[in-house]
Amino acid sequence: MDLSPGSTISPLTLLAGRTFISDILALIPVACLDSNCSEPITYIQTIVPEEQKLTLPSQIESIEEAALKAEQFARGLGFGDEFISAIDLAVRESVTNAVKHGNKFDQEKPVEVSFAGSPDEFEITVRDFGTGFSVNDVPDPTDPENLLKVTGRGILFMRSFMDEVEWFNPEGGGMLVKMLKKQ
């Protein structure tokens, strides 16, 4: 169906076309489907979740690259600075854990990162190919005996800044963390 400016909708699809456009306009309070507008929307992006996948080497530089890609992806979906700050922290912590603790800087083991999102939520998955671990075995960083330790806060930060965080030991080894932030 051609919904571009100036096109017509045939009689058989008139109701479907109007319904489709109404649904788009209901999702966004101020919408412009005309590509000549200063801020046009792309109705496909509004309805269909987007996804981006990265395969990164197990090196410190991958942390910054993943954070930059996450920010670009989130901005493309229309999320603001506060939301993106939470995403940034979660990506940095999870990729750091994958590179440092999971893959132990082994260049033969990649870190797989993916982002998926819609205007309402942002999902991050990070997978390493190390030996894996049990999240329940990680010492509580808020315990008085752990307060002065320089490591061990990443999981706490991810849980604090994201709405949902889950860890899995996927088939083939390693660890996969899946995080969700809702608008």
N, C-alpha and C positions, 0 to 999 in steps of 0.2 A: 504494500500500500504506500503510495507516494504522499507524504504529508508536508512536503517542502512548500515554501511560500509560493503562491500563485497556482498550485496544482488543484485539481478538482477531485472529489471523491465520487466514484461511480454510485448509482442508486442502490446497487446490491450491498455495498459496504458503507453506505452513508451512516447508518446507526452505529455500526462498529467503529467507524472513524471518529464520530462525535464522542462516543463512549471513551475511546482511547485518549483523545485529546482532553476530555474532562478529567480523566484519571490523572493525567500528567499535571494539569493545572491544580488539582486538589493536593498533589504532593508538595508543590512549591507555591508559596503565597504570591510571589511576583515572578511570573514566568514569561519568557519571550522565546518563541520557537523560530523567530526570524534570525538568520545568521548575521544580519546587518545590525542587530541590537548591540549595545555596548557590552552586555553580559548575557548572551544567548545560552539557553540550556540545550543539552543534547538529551532527548528523551530516552535514548537507548541507555545512556549512562545512569539515568535516574531510576530505571526499572531493573536492569540486569546488573547483578553484582559483578565487579571487576576483580581480576586476579593478576598478580605478578609473582614470578618465581625467580629466585637467584640461587646460584651455586657458587659459593665463595671458598677461597683457600683458608686453611686454618692458620691465619696470621692476624696480628693486631690490627692491621689496616682494614681488614674486613668489617670490623666493628663500625668504623666511621662510614664505610660504603653502605652497609645495611641501613644505618640510621638515616643517611641522606636519601636513599631510595624510598624508605618508609615515609619520610617527610614529604617528598615529592608526590608519592602515591596518595597520601592523606589529603594534601592540599588540592590535588586534582579531584577529589571527591567532595571538596568544599568544607572540610573540617577546619576549625579555628586554632589559634595558637595554644590555648590551654589544653585542648584535646590532643594536639600534636606533641606537646611536651610530655604527656603521659605515655604516648606511643613511643617517643624517642627513648625515654628511660627504659621501658620494657624491652625494646629492641636491643639497646646497648647491653643491658644486663644479660639477656638470654644469649646473644651472640658471643659475648665475653665468656660466659659459662661453657658454651659449645666449643669455642676455640681453645680456651685454657684448660678447663677441667675435663671436658668430654674427649676431644681429639688430642689434647696435650700438645698442641702446636704441630701435629704430624701433618706435613704437607700432602701426604698420600690420602688423607681423609678430608673430604669436603664438609662444609657446613651448608645445609640447604635451608633457605629462608623463603617463606611465601607470605604474601599479603593478599587479603581478600576484603572487599568492602562494598558498602552501599551507603547512601546518605545517612543511614541510621546506626551503622556499626562498622567496626574495623577489626579484622581477625589477623593474627600473626601466628605463624608456626615456624619453629626453628628446630632443626634436627642435626645432631652430630652422629658420628659413627664410632664413638668410644666404647667403654665397657658398660656404661649406664650406671645408674644409682637409684636408691630409694629416697624420695624426697623426705620421707619420715625420719631418715637417718641423719639429716642435716641438723646440726645444733641450732637451737633457738637463739638468734642474735640479740634478743631482748632479755635473755637470762643474764643476771648480774655478772656471772663469771665469763660471759662472752662479750660484754659491752666494749672492752678495749681492743678486741681482736680487729685486725684490719680487713678481714674477709668474712663472708657469710651473710651479707645483707641483701644480696641480689634477689633471692627468692622472696624475702619480705617486701622488697620494693616492687617486684612484679605483682605480687598479690595486692599491694596497697594501691597501685595506680591503674590496674586493670579490673574489669568487672568479673571476669572468669579466667582462671588459670588451671590447666591440667597438665600432668606429666604422664608420658607413656613410654614403655620399653617396646619399640616397634620390632616387628619381625626383621631379621637381618642385623640386629644389634643396635647399640647406641641409645640415645635418649631423644625424645620429641616433646617439646613443650608447645602447647596450644593456648593462646591468650585471646580474649575477646574484650573489646572496649565498646560500650554502647553510648550513643549520643544522649 
